[in-house]
């Protein structure tokens, strides 16, 4: 694929609603999020010629409800950041590309996806746009829409809230949920009084290694039949009914551990983003905008994970998620408060290649309902997945199915493919990829 043209625009909130003089103090949970963009890539079969003008107009009105997204970060003395709603605007990139959507085949992770996403590097965090958009038109009339929100500003659910609002405005509907921009509900206690050991965090200095072995990514689809089988196996001998997420997550944790061929005594952690909005007591206000994804952390030795039934891994994951309640989250916020700088706080998992996992689930997000006025997407994914130990669970265009986007070292991915193919074959064969939703 070749990008033929690329033009940048700056989109500002509509003037009648803009609140450019305010600021947003970020919570401790916002501060410790990774300094990258949470990105969603949507593919549409049509939209050429109409997508960009409609998106820019409606985006301006949508930003009026979310002033922080048009602002800029302001550095704090401890290394953290807040947001100044300065109306710096959103970078909106218009691109045209050679080729057709069908050349992406079944939309497996592709290096070309990076060309559909704006360049995000800036020399200073204060120069970094909080929201980035790129709409790319193809020769076939199809469109790819990339939406990237900086993780300090909000989590995946907040991104979904914004996109939903944007689509409602674009299609002339009433905004269904006004965002709650006050982040004080996640303020640490005074004095800070952590009550638990927080294994999901560690202290250190982020480093970029001089060399990383080759990594790759692949999508695997689990249809309704696959998931039902996994739920049955995951529920054997346990006192709870496993969810779709718990069944698929525990199967992948176990299968990847097999593919990595780790020593039996190797301790493995899997960190999971858990939405805490309804886990606080009382729950957060409807439409709370920010990061409320606390880390659940399941731990096991590799040998136990492989030798025990699948329900063992499921129980580990279930208990780790259940642990995230009001007391635990308040304790986590207080623990962060006691540290010298949020920059020194790193995830307590994925500290070395080929061992731990980091997992996020978007399976409940309405990705295939994001209609801006020219139809629903034919495929939804993340543009960057080739990171060892990264698992993102996504909804599928096929009802009841889940797409698992997995990043691993190349040497381990081949073994994982064999493991999952064997699972497919036990059910009489199945789709081995993301599938082409248009066929």
C-alpha positions, -999 to +999 in steps of 0.1 A: +000+000+000+012+035-008-001+067+007-005+092-022-014+123-002-015+133+034-029+167+047-031+178+083-060+200+096-065+213+131-101+209+144-113+230+173-144+227+195-174+246+182-171+281+196-205+282+212-197+254+236-159+257+240-145+259+275-109+268+267-099+285+299-105+255+322-080+228+333-084+192+342-064+177+371-057+141+363-061+113+389-033+091+401-047+063+379-045+087+349-009+095+358+005+059+357-010+050+323+016+043+296+025+073+275+010+061+242-022+064+223-051+039+227-061+035+190-090+020+172-089+013+134-122+010+116-127-001+080-157+009+059-167-003+024-178+032+014-175+068+025-151+082-001-158+119-008-182+123+021-163+110+051-138+137+057-161+168+055-188+152+077-162+139+102-146+174+106-179+192+111-193+167+136-160+163+154-160+200+162-194+197+179-184+165+197-153+182+211-175+208+228-186+181+252-151+168+257-129+200+261-099+181+275-095+162+241-088+195+224-063+207+250-027+200+257-008+184+286+008+205+313+038+190+331+039+189+369+069+192+391+068+155+400+069+143+364+032+138+361+008+158+338-025+176+339-046+189+310-050+225+301-082+229+280-064+254+259-082+246+226-050+236+210-072+215+187-072+180+174-049+168+146-071+156+118-052+139+089-067+134+054-050+107+034-056+089+001-040+055-007-035+033-036-052+000-036-084-015-024-097-027+010-099-063-003-061-062-006-061-065+033-077-099+029-089-111+062-075-080+080-047-099+098-022-076+115-004-058+088+026-034+087+005-012+064-018-005+093+009+019+106+004+041+074-032+045+084-022+060+117-007+095+122+028+099+134+026+105+172+062+113+182+067+147+197+098+161+214+078+171+245+047+158+262+034+194+263+034+194+225+015+162+222-021+163+208-044+144+231-066+132+202-054+122+167-076+113+137-067+100+103-092+092+076-078+073+046-097+069+013-090+040-010-094+037-048-123+013-043-143+039-024-136+024+010-124+043+040-102+035+070-107+056+101-081+058+128-090+073+162-063+076+188-066+091+223-036+095+246-039+071+274-033+098+301-066+113+290-088+082+293-092+045+290-109+024+263-144+029+277-138+067+277-127+064+241-159+045+232-179+072+250-164+099+228-168+079+196-204+072+204-211+109+210-193+117+177-215+092+157-246+105+174-238+141+163-227+130+128-261+113+123-282+140+138-291+122+170-294+136+205-263+130+226-273+101+249-247+106+277-230+138+287-195+131+300-186+137+337-153+155+335-147+159+373-119+135+382-120+141+420-139+109+427-105+091+421-086+114+444-063+097+469-072+099+506-056+123+530-035+108+545-029+081+519-034+047+536-027+018+512-040-014+528-027-041+503+004-053+486+001-041+450+019-067+430+004-052+398+029-023+402+067-021+405+091+008+408+117+015+382+128+036+353+114+029+318+141+017+294+142+009+258+165-020+250+191-017+223+179-049+207+146-068+206+141-102+190+116-103+161+080-101+172+048-107+153+010-105+157-019-126+146-057-126+150-075-157+161-112-160+160-132-180+186-168-185+175-198-192+197-192-229+196-156-225+206-165-203+235-192-226+247-167-255+248-142-234+266-168-222+292-177-258+299-140-268+304-133-236+324-162-244+347-153-279+357-150-282+394-154-245+402-181-228+422-188-200+397-200-198+361-171-186+340-177-156+317-168-156+281-138-134+290-126-157+317-129-188+295-111-174+265-085-155+287-076-186+307-073-207+275-050-182+259-028-179+290-024-216+292-018-221+254+008-193+252+026-207+282+028-241+264+040-223+232+068-206+252+081-238+267+089-223+300+105-241+329+080-257+352+090-235+382+088-202+362+064-178+378+041-161+353+019-131+358-010-120+336-021-084+341-056-076+331-073-042+327-104-042+349-130-015+347-137-001+381-166+023+374-192+001+391-168-015+416-165+017+436-189+022+465-208+042+455-203+037+418-187+065+398-211+090+381-225+079+348-203+090+320-172+094+341-144+103+317-109+092+325-089+061+334-107+037+357-089+006+344-072-010+374-049-040+370-060-074+381-029-096+383-031-134+382+000-154+392+010-191+387+039-213+381+041-225+345+040-262+354+008-258+374-008-238+346-001-265+320-006-297+341-038-286+359-072-285+342-082-253+324-105-245+354-073-239+375-062-210+352-098-198+351-099-197+389-067-177+390-081-151+366-115-150+383-100-144+417-076-117+404-105-098+388-128-103+419-101-087+441-106-054+423-132-038+447-136-004+463-111-010+491-085-024+467-088+005+442-087+031+470-056+014+483-040+015+448-047+052+445-031+058+479-001+036+470+006+057+439+002+089+460+030+078+483+056+074+455+079+102+445+069+103+408+043+086+387+071+082+361+087+056+384+056+034+386+056+005+360+033-025+356+044-054+378+040-078+348+056-080+314+090-069+328+109-094+306+102-109+272+087-143+268+072-147+303+042-126+313+011-114+296-008-081+295-045-084+285-073-060+276-108-069+267-130-047+244-155-075+237-184-055+252-176-024+232-200-015+202-172-013+176-195-026+148-222+000+156-200+031+149-220+045+119-211+081+110-237+082+082-223+059+055-228+025+071-212+003+098-176-009+097-168-042+081-138-047+104-125-032+136-091-037+151-061-021+167-033-010+144-003-021+165-003-055+180+032-070+174+043-066+211+054-097+230+028-107+255+000-083+244-035-097+241-065-076+230-099-093+229-122-076+204-157-082+193-163-098+159-186-089+131-200-124+135-224-125+164-212-143+195-176-145+182-144-130+197-113-119+178-081-123+199-053-101+186-021-115+200+015-103+199+044-127+206+080-134+198+081-150+163+095-183+176+066-187+200+038-176+176+044-206+153+038-229+183+008-211+194-008-214+160-003-252+162-019-253+196-049-233+185-052-252+152-053-284+172-082-270+193-100-260+161-096-295+147-111-312+177-143-294+168-142-305+132-124-276+117-130-239+119-120-205+107-084-200+117-082-162+112-101-131+117-123-141+088-134-118+060-166-103+071-175-092+036-175-127+021 
